Amino acid sequence: MPVQKSVLVPPLSRRRDPHRSEHPSPGPRTGPRPGPRLRERAAAATVRYLRLLAVLNVVAVLSLPFREEVHEHNAGEFFTPYLATAGLVSAALALFLAMVMRRRKRAAWVFNLLLAGPLFALYVLALTQDRFQDHLFNWLSAALTGLFVAALLIGRREFNAIGDRSNPRLALAVGAAGLLVTGAVGTWLVGATNRAQGGASLGKKIVYVLLRGISVGPLADRVPEVHAPRLVDIAINALTAATFLLVLYACFRSPRGRDLLTGEDEKRLRELLDRHGERDSLGYFALRRDKAAIFSPTGKAAVTYRVVGGVSLASGDPIGDPEAWPGAIDAWLAEARRHAWTPAVMGASEEAGTIYARHGLDALELGDEAIVDVADFSLDGRAMRVVRQAHNRVRRAGYTVRIRRHEDIPDDEMALLVDRADRWRDGATERGFSMALGRLGDRADGRCVMLECRDADGEPRALLSFVPWGGHGLSLDLMRRDRACENGLMEFMIVELLLRAGEIGVRRVSLNFAMFRSVFERGARLGAGPVLRLWRSVLTFFSRWWQIESLYRANAKYRPVWEPRFLLFAKSADLPRIGIASARAEGFLTPPALPALTRRREPRPAPGTKNAKDAREARDARKARDAREARDARESKDTGTKVGSAS
């Protein structure tokens, strides 16, 4: 698969809704064109129509009188509006088309126009005959269908989001498999429950199943040899609707965003971090190689993101000059609109969140990042007694900590540390995304800092890895330890780093991220409201399984400065989808992989070209990462990355 360079997209001249289409500059005008507001309203009207038809079709399936009424107006001298057929297949079609039309998919617009356009022309032709003109409902059906077609044509420029090139092949495979399963199950159900006298042949059963897949109405009554219960009819129709829904998803799914960080992109990002890396403690994590980068037109700022489940997931603040952030954000949002991706940002600071909000995104506080100022840290005083005692206990047990930059560690020692880190990892999947680098021991990360904790016999028992935060800061990346060793090694190592930070010129350290920290702090105060106390109780309950409150308490004992971090999103309805995408990106959800024959095969670049070199580098990086993730998991669930721990 070739890895293409990031594209510079010109900034938008005005604030826009992230789901709105990117309008190209019009050419020479040949006549009056609908304005942007009219086009938006027309596009929204098509979505509302499809949602209404989905509801009506479901009601028709569940309500016998309404279903009979619809069937009566679908036969003889009557006809109904577009997609009004009283079947679950039509309901599923209308619902799914409403979803993809809301995301402004061009393929969905074409699909609707090809279905509704000829149907409207047929209705107009039918109304020229006397036997159809006498029924007012026919005029109403034709008018509604015509208005839907008109709305499609008026809002056509709003629908320009592209799809994945492998969609037709995937849809064909899904459709064939779904029809085979539905036909087999439906035929078996019909044969087992047929109440007609004399039974039916296999061919008659198959015909009945096919007709019931289209409608639960009298259509299948043309097969008198079969008389199945009502529940069987609905089950067959529901299976067909599910198959049709899967085929539609395969047809209209968004591109997967497979462009990874190229060598040129990484070089440019490192240059931006050299100049502006002090601004954000999460900036270095933009160098993850499973992300893509999109730069502002001036090249002074960039947004790095990864596409997961149709969600364009950015993390942290934009990289580079804050004055150029709007251009990079505009470019990223335009790219998301072009591919119908849902935009979202994880872990943005308040400064970046304010700028994202100016571009139409809403904000939700996720939690707080613990930042310790080295100059203010001390083990003295009653408040630090617990930390001081734990530190002294581990030190008396003979444990020592060695602090080095990665570039100062010999290759054989680094290989040993990487091997131990893999053995101590919990699970086969590397966790972390927004606050994890996803690699260890890479020569390009020489300025990272490694803490090795060894026991009295000199054996490695735990390690911490920090990434640079500008010239004088560190941000926690990796925490691993042997579960068989002494408790409290992580705290011992962090305290050692804070006490000896001057040896490597470090002035501030970013530790773990504590989700919903403010809820625990404010909920425990005198006078906290009932809603806040209830929310705190819920989080405390779930802390039995996930490290939520315990992570906050573990960070609070270092007396850090808490910096809030935000989740940015376009619409509240997108939050469940964003939550699933975030869990997948962080490594907590692993969806089943599609068969190899359904995956898109990219054309190989010509040997010797720069794209070929980038492709080889990306391929080698993926192979190394896959090999590392395939190793057997060991212990230490509490020693994941800091976002993994927070979650």
Buried (B, 14 or more C-beta within 10 A) or exposed (E): BBBBBBEBBEBBEEEBBBBBBBEEEEEEEEEEEBEBEEBBBBBBBBBEBBBBBBEBBBBBBEEEEBBBBBBBBBEEBBBBBBBBBBBBBBBBBBBBBBBBBBBBBBBBBEBBBEBBBEBBEEBEEBBEEEEBEEBEBBEEBBEBBBBBBBBBEBBBBBBBBEBBEBBEBBBBBBBEEBBEEBBEBBBEBBBEBBEEEEEBEEEBBBBBBBBBBBBBBEBBEEBEBBBBEEEBBBBBBBBBBBBBBBBBBBBBBBBBBBBBBBBEBBEBBBEBBEEBBBBBBBBBBBBBBBBBBBBBBBBBBBBBBBBBBBBBBBBBBBBBBBEBBBBBBBBBBBBBBBBBBBBBBBBBBEEBBEBBBEBBBBBEBBBBBBBBEBEEBEBEEEEBEEBBEBBEBBBEBEBBBEBBBBEEBEEEBBEBBBBBBBBBBBBBBBBBBBBBBBBBBBEBBEBBBBBBBBBEEEEBBBBBBBBBBBEBBBBBBBBBBBEEBBEBBBBBBBBBBBBBBEEBEBBBBBBBBBBBBBBBBBBEEEEBEEEBBEBBEEBBEEBEEBBBBBBBEBBBBBBBEBBBBBBBBBBEEBBEBBBBBBBBBBBBBEEEEBEEEBBBEBEEBEEEEEBBBBBEBBBEBBEEBEEBBEEEBBBBEBBBBBBBBBB
